[in-house]
Amino acid sequence: MSIAERYFKKQLKSEEFRQSYLEEKVKLDIEYRLEELKRDIQGNKSADELIEKVDSIERFVMSV
């Protein structure tokens, strides 16, 4: 295990750090999914495929 990994694991023991980390991770996940959706829109994907992506993002957001 690298020094960075050990440090990260130590930081995760802090409730404040862990909460902040998880919040930022969720934000990045949503941002990534929205960018993917934009690419699909620009790529002229079918309406059914786009709706499926939107539904997937919605389920993800509601589960957080």
Buried (B, 14 or more C-beta within 10 A) or exposed (E): EEEEEEEEEEEEEEEEEEEEBEEEEBEEBBEEBEEEBEEBEEEEBEEEEBEEBEEEBEEEEEEE
